[in-house]
C-alpha cells in the first residue's frame, strides 16, 4: 500500500455520547465472518433468529419483528410512511428534536399533523395526553419513548390506550431505550415500535429493528395505496424476509451478523440484569454530578438511564469542556442542540459503555476538564459515585 494510503488506524475513543456507543467485542468477531448472499438460506436463518431475539428485547409476542437496512431514522420513516396516508391526521407529542423529525416526515407524506407541545425535557402527563387524542381523533398518534435530545422518558400507556379508544394506531420511538430500559411493547400497547442498533444494543450503526402489532399489521395489509417510499415499503419487505423471500434489496449481511451476536449477548446477560446495570450506573453518575454541584435537566422520575443530561454550569462553555475530554482523555460526550444548545451535556451510558469503570473515569475526567475552564466542584464526583456503588 502506498504511503499516501496507510492502513486504517482509527483513534481510540471511549464513546459516552448519545450514540454510536461502544460495540461489544464479540460483535466485531461476528462481523468478520464470511458473508453469504442476500438470498442464501443461511442469511434467512440468521434473520429469523434476529426476529425471535427482537421479540424478547421489544417485550412482544408480535410475529412481525423485522430489521430494516438503514439507521434508526429509517425505522422512523418506515413507521410514518407506511401508516400515515395523504390527508390522514397524525397527533404528535412534541417535546424534543425527534418528535419534530416525526412531524416533518409526516408532513412530507401529506399527513395532517397536529401537535401537543411542551418545553424540551418535560414529558406529558397521562390526562393531558389522553385529552389531546380524544379531542383530535387522529388516525395515528406518535411519541418518543426515550428522547435523545433531552434525556427524558415518555411513559406511553395513556397515549396508547387513548389512541386505541379512538381507533388510532400508536407509534413509539424506542431508539434510545431498547436494550437499556424496559420497553414492553405489548404491555404498553405500542402498535409500531422502532429502534436503532448503535445505542443500547451495543452494535454498529446501520440497522433499524421494527415491530408491528396485529392491529397495525391488519391496517398495513388493508392499505389500498402504495406508500410514497419503495425502499421502506413494509409489505414488500415482509415478502422478502418472511414470505416468499422474493428479492427486494441487497441486505447488509455483515451488519445482520453483528446484530444477531449483540442480541445473543443481551439474552445471555438477561434483560432484567441488563436493565438493572443501566439503572445502577445512571444513578451513580447522577450522584457524582450532583456532588460536584451540578444539576440535571430532567426531573428524577422522568430521567432516562441510557442518556443523561446534566446542565452546563453558569459561565462554562460546554464545547470547550467536550474538546478537553476528547483531546486529553479520548472521551466523547455531546452537547445539546435546539433550545438546549450550550445548556446541557449529553452523556450516554448505553450497552457496553454502561460500566462502573466508565462512570468513575468520566466523572474524574469531567471534573478535571471543568476545573480547567474555571468551575470549582463542591465535592469529588468520582468519590460520590464510588460511595453510591459501595452502598448499592
C-alpha positions in Angstrom: 0.0 0.0 0.0 1.3 3.5 -0.9 2.4 5.8 1.8 -0.5 8.1 0.8 -3.0 5.5 1.9 -1.7 3.9 5.1 -3.6 1.0 6.8 -6.7 2.2 8.7 -5.8 3.0 12.3 -8.8 4.8 13.9 -8.1 6.7 17.2 -9.0 5.0 20.4 -12.2 6.6 21.7 -14.4 6.0 24.7 -17.9 6.6 23.3 -20.1 8.1 26.0 -22.3 10.3 23.9 -25.8 9.7 22.5 -24.5 7.2 20.0 -22.9 5.3 18.5 -21.9 3.6 21.6 -19.1 1.1 22.4 -19.6 -2.1 20.4 -19.4 -5.4 22.1 -16.1 -7.1 21.1 -17.9 -10.3 20.2 -20.0 -8.3 17.7 -16.8 -7.4 15.8 -15.9 -11.0 15.8 -19.2 -12.0 14.3 -18.9 -9.3 11.6 -15.6 -10.8 10.5 -17.2 -14.0 9.4 -17.6 -14.7 5.6 -20.7 -13.3 4.0 -23.3 -15.2 2.1 -25.7 -13.9 -0.5 -28.8 -11.9 0.5 -31.0 -14.8 -0.8 -29.0 -17.5 0.8 -30.9 -19.9 3.2 -28.2 -19.2 5.8 -29.0 -15.4 5.7 -32.7 -16.1 6.2 -31.8 -18.4 9.1 -29.9 -15.5 10.7 -32.7 -13.0 10.1 -35.2 -15.5 11.7 -33.0 -15.8 14.8 -32.9 -12.0 14.9 -36.7 -11.8 14.6 -37.1 -14.1 17.7 -34.5 -12.3 19.7 -36.0 -8.9 18.9 -39.3 -10.2 20.3 -37.5 -10.8 23.6 -35.9 -7.3 23.7 -39.0 -5.4 22.5 -41.1 -7.3 25.0 -43.6 -8.5 22.4 -45.3 -11.6 21.0 -45.7 -9.9 17.7 -44.9 -12.1 14.7 -43.9 -9.1 12.7 -40.4 -8.2 14.0 -38.1 -7.1 11.3 -34.7 -5.4 10.8 -34.5 -2.6 8.2 -31.4 -1.8 6.2 -30.9 1.7 7.5 -30.3 3.6 10.7 -32.9 4.4 13.4 -34.2 7.3 11.2 -35.1 4.7 8.6 -37.2 2.9 11.2 -38.9 6.2 11.9 -39.5 6.9 8.2 -40.9 3.4 7.7 -43.3 3.8 10.6 -44.6 7.1 9.3 -44.6 6.4 5.5 -46.5 3.1 5.9 -49.2 4.3 8.3 -49.7 8.0 7.6 -51.6 8.2 4.3 -52.1 11.6 2.5 -54.8 13.6 4.3 -54.7 11.4 7.4 -54.4 13.1 10.8 -51.4 12.2 13.0 -51.1 13.5 16.5 -47.5 14.1 17.6 -46.4 14.6 21.2 -43.7 17.2 20.7 -41.1 17.9 23.4 -37.7 17.3 21.7 -35.9 17.0 18.4 -37.1 13.6 17.3 -40.7 14.5 17.8 -40.0 17.3 15.4 -38.5 14.8 12.9 -41.6 12.6 13.1 -43.7 15.7 12.3 -41.6 16.6 9.3 -41.7 13.1 7.9 -45.5 13.1 8.3 -45.8 16.4 6.6 -43.8 15.1 3.6 -46.2 12.1 3.4 -49.1 14.5 3.1 -50.4 13.8 6.6 -52.3 16.3 8.6 -50.1 17.0 11.6 -51.4 18.2 14.9 -49.1 18.7 17.8 -49.2 18.9 21.6 -46.1 20.8 22.6 -44.1 21.1 25.8 -40.7 22.5 26.6 -37.8 20.1 25.7 -37.4 17.7 28.5 -40.9 17.9 30.0 -42.9 14.7 29.5 -46.7 14.7 29.0 -48.9 13.7 31.9 -51.5 10.9 31.3 -54.6 13.1 31.5 -53.3 15.8 29.1 -52.1 13.1 26.6 -55.4 11.3 26.6 -57.4 14.6 26.4 -55.4 15.6 23.3 -56.0 12.3 21.5 -59.7 12.2 22.4 -60.1 15.8 21.1 -58.2 15.4 17.9 -59.4 11.9 16.9 -56.3 11.1 14.8 -55.6 8.0 12.7 -52.1 7.8 14.2 -50.6 9.0 17.5 -46.8 9.2 17.7 -44.5 9.8 20.7 -40.8 9.4 21.5 -40.4 6.9 24.4 -36.8 7.9 25.1 -35.9 11.4 23.7 -32.2 11.5 22.9 -32.1 15.3 22.6 -33.3 15.8 26.2 -32.7 12.7 28.3 -36.4 12.4 29.1 -38.6 9.3 29.3 -42.2 9.5 28.0 -44.4 6.8 29.5 -46.7 5.7 26.8 -49.5 3.7 28.4 -52.1 6.5 28.4 -51.1 7.6 24.9 -51.6 4.1 23.5 -54.8 3.5 25.4 -56.4 6.7 24.2 -55.2 6.0 20.6 -56.9 2.6 20.7 -60.0 4.2 22.2 -60.5 6.3 19.1 -59.4 3.6 16.6 -55.9 5.0 16.1 -52.5 3.3 15.9 -49.7 4.3 18.3 -46.1 4.8 17.1 -43.4 4.7 19.7 -39.8 5.7 19.1 -37.6 3.4 21.1 -34.2 4.2 19.6 -32.6 5.2 22.9 -34.4 2.8 25.2 -34.3 -0.6 23.5 -31.9 -2.9 25.3 -31.2 -0.5 28.1 -34.6 0.2 29.7 -37.9 -1.7 29.7 -39.8 -1.1 26.5 -42.5 -3.8 26.9 -44.3 -3.1 23.7 -47.2 -5.4 24.3 -47.8 -4.2 27.9 -47.6 -0.5 26.9 -49.7 -1.0 23.8 -47.4 0.4 21.1 -48.6 -0.7 17.6 -45.5 0.3 15.7 -42.2 0.4 17.6 -38.8 1.0 16.0 -35.2 1.5 17.2 -31.6 1.6 16.0 -28.7 -0.7 16.6 -26.0 1.7 17.6 -27.2 2.6 21.1 -28.1 0.3 24.0 -28.0 -2.8 21.7 -24.2 -2.2 21.6 -24.0 -2.9 17.8 -22.8 -0.9 14.9 -24.9 1.8 13.2 -26.8 0.8 10.1 -29.9 -1.3 11.0 -33.3 -0.4 12.4 -35.4 -3.0 14.2 -39.1 -2.6 13.9 -42.2 -4.5 15.2 -45.9 -4.2 14.3 -48.8 -5.3 16.5 -51.5 -7.5 14.9 -53.7 -4.4 14.7 -51.0 -2.5 12.8 -50.4 -5.4 10.5 -54.0 -5.6 9.7 -54.1 -1.9 8.8 -50.9 -2.3 6.7 -52.3 -5.2 4.7 -55.6 -3.4 4.1 -53.9 -0.3 2.8 -55.0 0.3 -0.8 -52.5 2.9 -2.0 -48.8 2.2 -2.1 -46.7 4.3 0.3 -44.5 7.0 -1.1 -41.4 5.1 -0.2 -40.4 1.9 -2.2 -37.3 1.0 -0.2 -39.2 1.1 3.1 -42.5 -0.4 2.0 -43.1 -2.9 4.8 -45.3 -5.1 2.7 -42.6 -5.6 0.2 -40.0 -6.1 2.9 -42.2 -8.7 4.7 -42.4 -10.7 1.5 -38.6 -10.6 1.3 -37.8 -11.6 4.9 -40.8 -13.7 5.9 -42.8 -14.5 2.8 -41.6 -15.9 -0.5 -38.1 -14.4 0.1 -38.6 -12.5 -3.1 -35.6 -10.2 -3.9 -36.1 -6.7 -2.6 -32.7 -5.3 -1.9 -29.2 -6.4 -1.1 -29.3 -6.6 2.7 -26.0 -5.7 4.6 -25.2 -9.3 5.6 -22.3 -8.4 7.9 -24.4 -5.9 9.9 -27.0 -8.7 10.4 -24.3 -11.0 11.8 -23.3 -8.3 14.2 -26.9 -7.6 15.4 -27.5 -11.3 15.9 -24.5 -11.5 18.1 -25.4 -8.4 20.1 -28.9 -9.8 20.7 -27.5 -13.1 21.8 -25.3 -11.2 24.3 -28.4 -9.5 25.7 -30.2 -12.8 26.0 -27.2 -14.3 27.9 -26.9 -11.3 30.3 -30.7 -11.4 30.9 -32.9 -8.4 30.2 -33.6 -7.7 33.9 -30.0 -7.9 34.7 -29.2 -5.5 31.9 -31.8 -3.0 32.9 -30.5 -3.1 36.5 -27.0 -2.5 35.3 -28.1 0.5 33.3 -30.1 1.9 36.1 -27.3 1.5 38.7 -24.8 3.2 36.5 -27.2 6.0 35.7 -27.8 6.6 39.4 -24.1 6.5 40.2 -23.4 9.1 37.5 -26.2 11.4 38.8 -24.8 11.0 42.4 -21.4 12.2 41.1 -22.8 15.0 39.0 -24.9 16.4 41.9 -22.0 16.0 44.4 -19.9 18.3 42.2 -22.6 21.0 42.5 -24.3 20.5 39.1 -27.9 19.7 38.4 -29.8 17.5 36.0 -32.0 18.9 33.3 -34.8 16.3 33.7 -36.8 15.6 36.9 -35.7 12.3 38.6 -38.9 10.4 37.8 -38.6 11.1 34.1 -34.9 10.5 33.5 -33.5 8.0 31.1 -31.0 5.5 32.4 -29.3 5.5 29.0 -28.9 9.2 28.2 -28.1 11.7 30.9 -28.4 15.5 30.6 -26.5 17.4 33.3 -26.9 21.2 33.0 -23.7 23.1 32.0 -22.6 25.3 35.0 -23.0 29.0 34.6 -20.1 30.7 32.9 -18.8 27.5 31.3 -18.7 26.9 27.6 -19.7 23.3 27.1 -17.8 22.9 23.7 -14.5 23.7 25.4 -15.2 21.1 28.1 -16.0 18.5 25.5 -12.9 19.3 23.4 -10.8 18.9 26.5 -12.3 15.5 27.2 -11.6 14.4 23.7 -8.1 15.8 23.5 -6.9 14.7 26.9 -8.8 11.5 27.6 -10.2 10.4 24.2 -13.7 10.6 25.8 -16.6 11.6 23.6 -19.8 13.2 25.0 -22.2 15.5 23.3 -23.7 18.9 23.8 -27.3 20.0 23.5 -28.9 21.5 20.4 -32.1 23.5 19.6 -33.4 25.1 22.8 -30.8 23.2 24.8 -27.7 24.3 22.8 -24.9 25.2 25.2 -27.1 24.4 28.2 -26.6 20.6 28.7 -24.1 17.9 28.2 -25.5 14.6 26.7 -23.8 11.6 28.3 -24.6 8.2 27.1 -24.5 5.1 29.4 -25.6 2.5 26.9 -24.8 -1.1 26.4 -21.1 -1.9 26.6 -20.4 1.7 27.6 -22.5 1.4 30.7 -20.0 0.2 33.2 -18.8 1.2 36.7 -15.3 1.8 35.4 -16.6 4.2 32.7 -18.8 6.1 35.1 -15.9 6.7 37.5 -13.4 7.6 34.7 -15.9 10.0 33.2 -16.6 11.8 36.4 -12.9 12.2 37.1 -12.2 13.5 33.6 -15.2 15.8 33.6 -14.3 17.4 36.9 -10.7 17.9 35.6 -12.0 19.5 32.3 -14.5 21.7 34.2 -11.8 22.8 36.6 -9.6 23.8 33.7 -12.4 26.0 32.5 -12.9 27.7 35.8 -15.6 25.6 37.6 -14.9 24.6 41.2 -16.6 21.4 42.1 -18.3 21.3 45.5 -17.0 17.8 46.1 -15.5 14.9 44.2 -18.0 13.4 41.8 -15.9 10.2 41.4 -15.8 9.7 45.2 -19.6 10.3 45.5 -20.2 7.7 42.8 -17.9 5.2 44.4 -19.8 5.6 47.7 -23.0 5.0 45.8 -21.7 1.8 44.3 -20.4 0.6 47.7 -23.9 1.1 49.2 -25.8 -0.3 46.3 
